[in-house]
Amino acid sequence: MSMEKAQPGGEPEGCLTAFIRIPVRIVVLVVVVPVRLVWDVLVVCGRAVELRVLRPVGRALGWVFRTLVAKPVVWLAKALFVWPWVALWRYVLVPVARYGFVVPAGWLYRTVLTPVGHGLAWFFTTVGGGLAWFFTRLGAGLGVIGGWVGKALFVWPWVALWRYVLVPVARYGIGIPAAWAYRWILTPLGKAVAFVARYGFVVPALWLHRAVLTPLGHGLTWLFTGLGRALVWLAGALFVTPWVALWRYGIVRPLGWLWRRVLAPLGREIADAFRVCWRIAGFISRAVGRALKWVAWNLFGRPVTWFYRSVCAPVGHWVRDQIWAPAKRAAVEAGRAARGALRSARATVRQARRDAWHALVGGPRATEPGEPVVASARTLGSTTTASGVAPAPEISLRKQG
């Protein structure tokens, strides 16, 4: 039965790997458990510091910055750089531009420029139409005459010179003799020269290249290539191959075997041991944390909770219901009474001031605005009034007849 076990990478692990796994994990567990406990304690302390210290301090610093720095700086910046320019634009530039330029310009445009423009338009439309027709006819006649004169002076002489002098001289003096010489002299001479060059030089040179030079070059190339390969093989066999074999079989193969069979399995086992032991240490740390939490709850939390629920809460409720609430109601009633007294005193002072002014100056007595006064109703046969009854008519039933 083979003792080798397949690894995740596909290579079988040897006896050395299975032999060192348990001791390495035990040693790593002993080393990792204190580290994990310290790590969990630091994490818990860090979270507590973040939640209870850093966040409130950050909020307080943010509020202080916004209240004492940002808002005064913004207000000062607005007071220095925004509000003066806004006031200058709103209360200086806009009124000056509006009442100094826009309104006078609008009045000038409506009152002066528009009538003048209409008059000029009528003038140019009525009078300018006749002048335009006259000058158009006159210009057409002058244009025809000027065109005939210009052609007679500047166009027709040059056209006659080109057509009846230069073209015949160039055609019959240069063009036709040059064409005859090209066709009957230069063309046969060029063909003869080309024939002699082709069959006297080009064809023999091509034959020499194909029949002699190309085979000779191929033979020399093969000879030098073979000699070079032989020299390279001999130099390699004498100077390179021994060192390559020594490097491969003396250094590379042993180091590869050591890496594959010793270092890589040991590294994988140590990494796996650290991962497994980190998880196990986490379980141990949580168990220790739960135990400490249970001890702290039973030693401190439960008594404090019982004291708060059994002593502090009833005392606080009694103080709230028996002392605080009556004191609050008494304070509210006292405030209402004080406000009512102040209103009555203000009304008395105002009435006294009006009476004093009426006594000094005279005139009708001013009445304060308020609800309309409803006349009290009178009972039949008496002059007394009954409150809350609709007013009765002043005329008796006998007089109403």
C-alpha positions, 0 to 999 in steps of 0.5 A, spaced: 500 500 500 502 506 497 504 511 503 503 517 498 497 522 497 495 526 492 496 534 493 491 539 490 496 541 485 496 534 482 503 531 485 503 526 490 506 528 497 511 523 500 512 520 507 516 527 509 510 531 508 505 527 512 511 526 517 512 533 519 504 536 518 502 534 525 508 537 529 508 543 525 501 544 526 502 543 534 508 548 534 504 553 529 498 553 534 502 554 540 505 560 537 498 563 533 493 562 539 497 568 543 497 572 537 490 571 535 488 573 542 492 579 542 489 581 535 482 580 537 483 584 543 486 590 539 480 589 534 475 590 539 479 596 543 479 599 536 472 598 534 470 601 541 475 607 540 472 608 533 465 608 536 465 611 543 471 616 541 473 618 534 466 618 531 464 623 537 470 627 537 470 627 529 463 630 529 465 635 535 470 637 531 466 638 524 461 642 528 466 646 531 469 647 524 463 649 521 460 653 526 467 657 528 471 657 521 467 655 515 461 660 517 465 666 519 470 665 513 464 664 508 460 670 511 467 674 511 468 672 504 461 674 502 462 681 505 469 682 502 468 679 495 460 678 494 456 683 497 460 690 495 460 688 488 452 686 488 451 692 491 455 696 486 451 692 480 444 693 483 444 700 486 450 703 481 451 700 475 444 698 473 440 704 475 446 708 471 445 704 465 438 704 465 436 711 466 443 714 463 443 710 457 437 705 456 431 710 457 434 716 453 437 711 447 429 708 447 426 715 447 431 718 442 430 712 438 422 712 438 422 720 438 428 722 433 431 716 429 424 712 427 421 718 424 428 720 420 429 713 418 422 713 415 423 719 412 429 717 409 426 710 407 420 714 403 425 719 400 430 713 397 424 709 395 421 714 391 426 719 388 432 714 388 427 709 384 427 714 378 435 715 379 436 708 379 432 707 373 436 713 369 443 711 371 441 703 370 440 705 362 446 710 362 450 705 365 448 699 360 449 704 354 456 706 356 458 699 358 456 696 351 460 702 348 466 701 353 466 693 351 467 694 344 472 699 345 476 695 350 476 689 345 478 693 339 484 695 343 486 690 347 483 683 345 482 683 337 490 684 336 492 679 340 487 674 338 489 675 331 497 675 332 496 668 336 491 665 330 495 668 324 502 668 326 504 664 332 500 658 331 502 657 323 509 658 325 510 653 330 506 648 326 509 648 320 516 651 322 517 646 328 512 641 329 511 638 323 519 637 321 520 635 329 515 629 328 518 627 321 525 627 324 522 623 330 518 618 326 523 616 320 530 618 324 530 617 331 525 611 332 529 606 327 536 609 330 533 607 337 531 600 335 537 599 332 541 601 339 536 597 343 537 590 339 545 591 339 545 592 347 540 586 348 543 581 344 550 584 345 550 585 352 544 583 356 543 576 354 550 573 354 550 576 361 544 573 363 547 566 361 553 567 365 549 568 371 545 562 370 550 557 368 556 559 372 555 564 377 549 561 381 552 554 381 559 556 384 555 561 389 551 555 391 557 550 392 561 556 396 555 557 400 554 549 402 562 549 403 562 554 408 556 553 412 558 545 413 565 548 415 561 553 420 557 547 423 562 543 424 566 548 428 560 550 432 559 543 434 566 541 435 567 548 440 560 546 443 563 539 444 569 541 447 567 547 451 560 548 452 557 541 453 561 539 459 559 546 463 552 545 461 551 538 463 555 540 470 550 546 471 544 541 469 545 535 473 550 538 478 546 544 480 539 544 477 536 537 478 538 537 485 535 544 487 529 542 483 528 535 487 530 539 493 524 544 492 519 539 489 520 534 495 522 538 501 521 546 501 515 546 497 511 541 501 514 544 507 512 551 505 505 549 503 504 545 510 506 551 514 501 556 510 496 550 511 498 550 518 497 557 519 491 558 516 488 552 520 491 554 526 488 561 525 481 559 525 482 554 531 485 560 534 479 564 532 474 559 535 479 559 542 479 567 542 471 567 541 470 562 547 475 566 551 471 572 549 464 569 551 467 566 558 469 573 559 463 576 557 459 571 562 463 573 568 463 580 567 455 580 566 454 576 572 459 580 576 457 587 574 452 587 569 446 583 572 447 587 579 447 594 575 441 592 571 437 589 577 439 596 581 437 600 575 430 597 574 429 596 582 431 602 585 433 607 580 427 607 575 422 607 581 425 613 584 426 616 578 418 615 576 416 618 583 420 624 582 417 625 575 410 624 577 410 627 584 415 633 584 417 634 577 410 634 574 407 639 579 412 643 579 412 644 572 404 645 572 405 650 577 410 654 573 406 654 567 400 657 571 404 662 574 407 664 567 400 664 564 398 669 570 404 673 569 403 674 562 395 675 563 397 681 569 402 684 564 397 684 558 392 687 563 397 692 565 399 694 558 391 695 557 391 700 563 397 704 561 394 705 554 387 707 556 390 712 561 394 715 556 388 716 551 384 719 557 390 724 559 391 725 551 383 726 551 383 731 557 389 735 554 387 736 547 379 734 546 376 731 541 372 725 540 374 719 544 378 714 540 376 707 541 380 701 540 379 696 535 375 690 537 369 685 537 363 689 536 358 690 542 351 687 541 346 691 545 343 688 551 335 686 550 330 689 554 324 686 557 317 688 556 314 693 561 321 694 564 327 698 562 332 692 565 336 688 560 337 681 560 343 678 558 344 673 552 337 675 549 336 678 542 334 686 542 327 687 542 324 693 538 324 700 541 316 701 539 311 698 543 305 693 540 300 699 540 304 704 536 306 699 531 298 698 530 
